[in-house]
C-alpha cells in the first residue's frame, strides 16, 4: 500500500542466447547448438574418401572457427594428392616382367625397357608389334602384354647332280612349302659298262623346314 512517494526499478533475469552451428563435411551436413561466446568444436570425422584420381587430407575449416556470435556454417576443406598406380609391362607369356613403374593418375605410361624380343622358330621370325591392350592414360593399376607380328622364314633349296655340280638354286622358299625342281631332267654320262637314267632326288623331296640340298640319283 502506498504510504508515501516511491520509485520502483524493473529487474531482469538473463539467458545466454544460443545459435546454430552447421558443419559441412564432404557434402554431409551436421548441426549443433552453441551458446554465445563459446568456441564450437566439431565432434565427427573429417575424413574424405579417396577417389580414383585423388587422395584427400583435411586442411581446415572455411571460414576459420571463431567464438559464437550468431548462426554460422563451417565447411571442411581438403588438400589433394594425385594418386599413383602400378603399371606393369610383361612379355607375351604374361609372367616375365619387363618393366614396372608408378605413374600418376591421368599420365600416359611410357615403357622404359629394352625393345621386347621373341626367339625365332624354324617357321617364324618375330617382331615386336606393340602392347595389349593399347596403352591409355592411367586410371588405375594396369598390365600391358607385349605382342609380336610373325614372318614366315624362307630357306635356300639347292639341287645338285651326283658329281656335285649345282643344277639349280631356289632362294627364299617359304617354310612349309614343297620345293619343285624347274630345270631340265638331270643326266649322267654313260660309261662303257652303264647307261644312266635319272631316278629320284636324295633325300626325298619334302616340305621346307630349313636350308636343304637335293642330289640327283640314277
C-alpha positions as CSV (number, residue, x, y, z in Angstrom):
1,X,0.0,0.0,0.0
2,X,1.2,3.5,-0.8
3,X,2.4,5.2,2.3
4,X,4.4,7.9,0.5
5,X,6.3,8.7,-2.6
6,X,8.1,5.6,-4.0
7,X,10.3,4.6,-7.0
8,X,10.2,1.1,-8.5
9,X,13.0,-0.2,-10.8
10,X,12.5,-3.2,-13.1
11,X,14.8,-6.2,-12.7
12,X,15.5,-8.9,-15.2
13,X,16.8,-12.5,-15.4
14,X,19.1,-13.1,-18.3
15,X,19.5,-16.1,-20.6
16,X,22.6,-16.5,-22.8
17,X,21.4,-16.7,-26.5
18,X,22.2,-19.9,-28.4
19,X,22.9,-20.2,-32.1
20,X,23.0,-22.9,-34.7
21,X,26.4,-24.0,-35.9
22,X,26.4,-26.0,-39.2
23,X,29.2,-28.3,-40.2
24,X,29.6,-29.4,-43.8
25,X,31.9,-32.3,-44.4
26,X,32.2,-33.8,-48.0
27,X,28.6,-32.8,-48.7
28,X,27.2,-34.2,-45.4
29,X,25.7,-31.6,-43.0
30,X,25.6,-31.7,-39.2
31,X,24.1,-29.1,-37.0
32,X,24.8,-28.2,-33.3
33,X,23.7,-25.6,-30.9
34,X,26.2,-23.4,-29.0
35,X,25.9,-20.5,-26.6
36,X,27.0,-17.0,-27.5
37,X,30.8,-16.7,-26.8
38,X,31.5,-20.5,-27.0
39,X,34.1,-21.8,-29.3
40,X,32.5,-24.6,-31.4
41,X,34.3,-27.9,-31.8
42,X,33.4,-30.5,-34.5
43,X,33.0,-33.9,-32.9
44,X,32.7,-36.0,-36.0
45,X,35.1,-37.4,-38.6
46,X,36.7,-35.1,-41.2
47,X,37.8,-38.0,-43.4
48,X,37.0,-37.7,-47.1
49,X,37.2,-40.9,-49.1
50,X,39.8,-41.1,-51.8
51,X,38.6,-41.4,-55.4
52,X,40.4,-42.9,-58.4
53,X,42.2,-39.6,-59.1
54,X,42.9,-38.1,-55.7
55,X,43.7,-38.8,-52.0
56,X,42.3,-36.1,-49.7
57,X,43.8,-34.7,-46.5
58,X,41.7,-32.5,-44.2
59,X,43.1,-28.9,-44.3
60,X,40.9,-26.9,-42.0
61,X,37.5,-25.1,-41.9
62,X,36.2,-22.4,-44.1
63,X,35.8,-19.9,-42.6
64,X,38.2,-20.3,-39.7
65,X,36.4,-21.2,-36.5
66,X,35.7,-18.4,-34.1
67,X,33.7,-17.8,-31.0
68,X,29.9,-17.9,-31.5
69,X,28.2,-14.6,-32.2
70,X,25.5,-15.8,-34.4
71,X,24.5,-18.7,-36.6
72,X,27.4,-19.9,-38.7
73,X,28.3,-22.6,-41.2
74,X,31.8,-24.2,-41.4
75,X,32.8,-26.2,-44.4
76,X,35.6,-28.7,-44.3
77,X,38.4,-28.0,-46.8
78,X,40.9,-30.5,-48.2
79,X,44.3,-30.7,-49.8
80,X,44.5,-33.3,-52.5
81,X,47.3,-35.5,-53.9
82,X,47.2,-37.2,-57.3
83,X,47.1,-41.0,-56.8
84,X,49.8,-43.2,-58.3
85,X,49.2,-46.6,-59.8
86,X,51.4,-49.6,-60.6
87,X,51.9,-50.1,-64.4
88,X,53.4,-53.4,-65.3
89,X,54.8,-54.4,-68.7
90,X,55.1,-58.2,-69.3
91,X,56.2,-60.3,-72.1
92,X,53.9,-62.4,-74.3
93,X,53.9,-65.3,-71.7
94,X,52.3,-63.0,-69.2
95,X,54.7,-63.8,-66.4
96,X,58.1,-62.3,-67.4
97,X,58.1,-58.7,-66.1
98,X,59.8,-56.3,-68.5
99,X,59.2,-53.1,-66.6
100,X,57.3,-51.8,-63.6
101,X,56.6,-48.2,-62.7
102,X,54.5,-46.0,-60.5
103,X,52.6,-43.4,-62.7
104,X,50.2,-40.6,-61.6
105,X,46.6,-40.7,-62.5
106,X,45.9,-39.2,-65.9
107,X,49.5,-39.6,-67.1
108,X,50.4,-41.7,-70.1
109,X,52.7,-44.6,-69.2
110,X,55.9,-45.0,-71.3
111,X,57.8,-48.3,-71.5
112,X,61.3,-47.7,-70.3
113,X,62.9,-51.1,-71.0
114,X,64.7,-52.7,-74.0
115,X,62.5,-53.5,-77.0
116,X,60.9,-56.8,-76.3
117,X,62.1,-59.8,-78.4
118,X,60.8,-63.2,-79.1
119,X,63.1,-66.0,-80.3
120,X,62.6,-67.1,-83.8
121,X,61.5,-70.7,-84.6
122,X,62.2,-72.7,-87.7
123,X,58.9,-71.4,-89.2
124,X,58.7,-67.8,-88.0
125,X,60.7,-64.7,-87.2
126,X,59.0,-62.4,-84.7
127,X,59.0,-58.6,-84.5
128,X,57.7,-56.6,-81.6
129,X,54.3,-55.1,-82.6
130,X,53.1,-53.2,-79.6
131,X,51.2,-53.7,-76.3
132,X,47.9,-55.3,-75.5
133,X,45.7,-53.6,-74.5
134,X,46.6,-50.4,-76.2
135,X,48.3,-48.0,-73.7
136,X,46.0,-45.3,-72.3
137,X,46.2,-42.6,-69.6
138,X,46.4,-44.1,-66.1
139,X,43.2,-44.5,-64.2
140,X,44.3,-47.5,-62.0
141,X,46.7,-50.4,-61.9
142,X,47.3,-51.9,-65.3
143,X,49.3,-54.6,-67.0
144,X,50.3,-54.4,-70.7
145,X,51.4,-57.5,-72.6
146,X,53.9,-57.5,-75.5
147,X,52.6,-58.7,-78.8
148,X,54.5,-59.7,-81.9
149,X,54.0,-59.9,-85.6
150,X,55.3,-63.0,-87.3
151,X,57.0,-63.5,-90.7
152,X,57.3,-67.0,-92.3
153,X,61.0,-67.8,-92.7
154,X,62.4,-68.6,-96.1
155,X,65.2,-71.0,-96.9
156,X,67.6,-71.9,-99.8
157,X,66.9,-75.1,-101.7
158,X,69.9,-76.4,-103.8
159,X,69.6,-79.0,-106.5
160,X,72.8,-80.8,-107.4
161,X,73.9,-83.5,-109.8
162,X,75.6,-86.6,-108.3
163,X,79.0,-85.2,-109.2
164,X,78.3,-82.1,-107.0
165,X,77.5,-79.7,-109.9
166,X,74.8,-77.2,-108.9
167,X,71.8,-77.6,-111.2
168,X,69.6,-75.0,-109.7
169,X,69.3,-72.9,-106.6
170,X,66.0,-71.7,-105.2
171,X,66.3,-68.9,-102.6
172,X,63.6,-67.6,-100.4
173,X,61.5,-70.7,-100.4
174,X,58.9,-70.3,-97.6
175,X,58.8,-72.7,-94.6
176,X,56.3,-75.5,-95.2
177,X,56.1,-75.3,-99.0
178,X,57.2,-78.2,-101.1
179,X,60.1,-77.2,-103.5
180,X,59.9,-78.0,-107.1
181,X,62.9,-78.5,-109.4
182,X,62.4,-76.4,-112.5
183,X,65.4,-77.4,-114.6
184,X,65.9,-80.0,-117.2
185,X,66.0,-83.6,-116.2
186,X,69.4,-84.3,-114.7
187,X,71.7,-86.5,-116.8
188,X,74.8,-88.5,-116.2
189,X,77.2,-89.5,-119.0
190,X,77.1,-93.2,-119.9
191,X,80.2,-95.4,-119.4
192,X,81.3,-98.4,-121.3
193,X,79.5,-100.5,-118.8
194,X,76.4,-98.5,-117.9
195,X,73.8,-96.1,-119.3
196,X,72.3,-93.9,-116.6
197,X,68.7,-92.6,-116.2
198,X,67.6,-90.1,-113.6
199,X,65.8,-92.0,-110.8
200,X,65.0,-89.5,-108.0
201,X,66.3,-86.9,-105.6
202,X,68.1,-87.8,-102.4
203,X,66.8,-87.2,-99.8
204,X,63.2,-87.5,-100.8
205,X,61.8,-84.1,-101.5
206,X,59.6,-82.8,-98.6
207,X,58.2,-79.6,-97.2
208,X,60.9,-77.0,-96.4
209,X,62.0,-76.7,-92.8
210,X,65.4,-75.3,-93.4
211,X,68.2,-75.0,-96.0
212,X,68.4,-78.2,-97.9
213,X,70.3,-79.8,-100.8
214,X,68.9,-82.4,-103.0
215,X,71.2,-84.6,-105.1
216,X,70.2,-86.5,-108.2
217,X,70.4,-90.2,-108.1
218,X,70.5,-92.6,-111.1
